[in-house]
Amino acid sequence: MIMSSEFGNKIYALKTTANKERKVVDDIVKVLEDHDEFVITAIMAPDEVRGYVFIETPDEYARMEQLVRLIPNARAVVKGETDFSEVEHFLEPKPAVSGIDEGTIVELIAGPFKGEKAVVKRVDAGKEEVTLELYESMVPIPITVRGDNVRVIEKAPED
């Protein structure tokens, strides 16, 4: 059963061009500034869902189809409403160190060691930090960086 939100709003999924989700959100905001006939209470483009933008609105499906025609990279409105429980988990931020384990090979993407590859030696989920040892260094010196300053290259082998 599909339910509206507690405010009587519905959630619709807009199909977009892949990797243009942020552009579609910006374009929707511009359209809202120019056209006051559209009522949109929230827009969400989660990184985990490629090719879709979610819109919360009290408006009907047909009104969302009109909106899609005004947005260059929006393709279509998915038929029917999206249940809040389907998008609720996107609203909780994930820790920056999720998916990083000891032994994982990472690349530093910020800071003085940007571009260097390293092996994760310790993960501190509470502080969202990882302790690394650089590959290229002659002497293994542990460095601690924030979890969002690294990009996973190769997962740690499963035992």
C-alpha positions in Angstrom: 0.0 0.0 0.0 1.4 3.4 -1.0 0.8 6.1 1.6 1.2 9.9 1.4 3.4 11.6 4.0 1.9 12.9 7.2 1.4 16.4 5.6 -0.6 15.0 2.7 2.4 15.2 0.3 3.3 12.5 -2.2 6.8 11.4 -3.2 7.5 11.0 -6.9 10.6 9.6 -8.5 11.9 11.5 -11.6 14.0 9.6 -14.1 17.0 11.6 -15.2 20.0 11.4 -17.4 22.7 9.4 -15.6 25.1 11.6 -13.6 23.0 14.7 -14.1 20.9 14.3 -10.9 22.5 17.5 -9.3 21.9 19.5 -12.5 18.2 18.4 -12.5 17.9 19.5 -8.8 19.4 22.9 -9.7 17.1 23.2 -12.7 14.0 22.4 -10.6 14.9 25.1 -8.2 15.3 27.6 -11.1 11.9 26.5 -12.5 10.3 27.0 -9.0 11.6 30.6 -8.9 10.0 31.4 -12.3 6.8 29.3 -12.0 4.8 29.6 -8.8 2.1 27.1 -9.9 4.4 24.2 -8.8 4.5 23.4 -5.1 7.5 21.3 -4.1 8.4 20.8 -0.4 11.6 18.7 -0.8 14.0 17.5 -3.5 16.4 14.7 -2.9 19.1 13.2 -5.1 20.9 10.5 -3.1 24.4 9.5 -4.4 23.4 5.8 -4.1 20.7 6.1 -6.7 21.9 7.0 -10.1 19.5 8.4 -12.6 16.7 9.4 -10.2 15.6 12.4 -8.2 12.9 12.2 -5.6 10.4 15.1 -5.1 7.9 15.6 -2.3 4.9 17.6 -3.3 1.2 18.0 -2.6 0.7 18.2 -6.4 -0.7 15.4 -8.6 1.2 13.2 -11.0 0.1 15.2 -14.0 1.6 18.4 -12.5 4.9 16.5 -12.1 4.8 15.5 -15.8 4.4 19.2 -16.7 7.5 20.0 -14.5 9.6 17.3 -16.3 8.9 19.0 -19.7 10.6 22.1 -18.4 13.8 20.4 -17.2 16.3 19.5 -19.9 17.9 16.4 -18.2 14.7 15.1 -16.6 13.3 12.2 -18.7 10.0 11.1 -17.0 8.1 10.7 -13.8 7.9 7.1 -12.6 4.3 5.9 -12.6 2.7 6.0 -9.1 3.9 7.4 -5.8 7.0 6.3 -4.0 6.4 5.2 -0.4 8.3 7.2 2.3 9.8 4.0 3.7 11.6 3.4 0.3 13.6 6.7 0.6 13.7 7.1 4.4 17.1 5.4 4.7 18.7 8.0 2.4 18.1 10.7 5.0 20.5 9.2 7.6 24.1 10.1 7.0 26.5 7.2 6.6 29.8 7.4 8.5 32.8 8.4 6.3 34.6 5.2 7.2 31.8 2.8 6.2 33.2 0.2 3.9 36.8 0.7 5.0 38.4 -2.1 6.9 42.0 -2.9 8.0 44.1 -4.0 5.1 42.1 -2.0 2.5 44.2 -0.2 -0.1 43.2 3.5 -0.4 44.3 6.6 -2.2 44.5 9.9 -0.4 42.4 12.5 -2.1 43.2 15.6 0.1 46.0 16.9 2.3 49.8 17.0 1.9 49.9 13.3 0.7 47.2 13.7 -2.0 47.6 11.1 -4.7 49.6 8.7 -2.5 48.5 5.1 -2.0 48.3 3.6 1.4 47.2 0.6 3.4 44.7 1.0 6.2 46.1 -0.1 9.6 43.3 1.0 11.9 39.7 2.4 11.6 38.2 4.6 14.3 34.5 4.7 13.4 33.7 7.0 16.4 36.0 9.8 15.2 35.5 8.8 11.5 39.3 8.6 11.0 41.6 6.0 9.5 45.2 5.3 10.3 47.3 4.5 7.2 50.8 3.5 6.2 52.0 5.0 2.9 53.2 2.5 0.2 56.1 4.5 -1.1 57.7 5.5 2.3 61.0 4.0 3.3 60.1 4.0 7.0 56.5 3.0 7.8 55.1 6.1 9.6 51.4 5.8 10.5 49.3 8.9 9.6 45.8 9.5 10.7 43.3 11.2 8.3 39.6 11.8 8.2 37.7 9.0 6.4 36.4 11.3 3.7 39.9 12.2 2.7 40.5 8.7 1.2 39.1 6.7 -1.7 39.0 2.9 -1.6 41.0 1.4 -4.4 41.0 -2.3 -3.4 39.0 -3.9 -0.6 40.8 -5.9 2.1 40.9 -9.7 1.3 38.2 -11.6 3.2 39.6 -14.3 5.5 
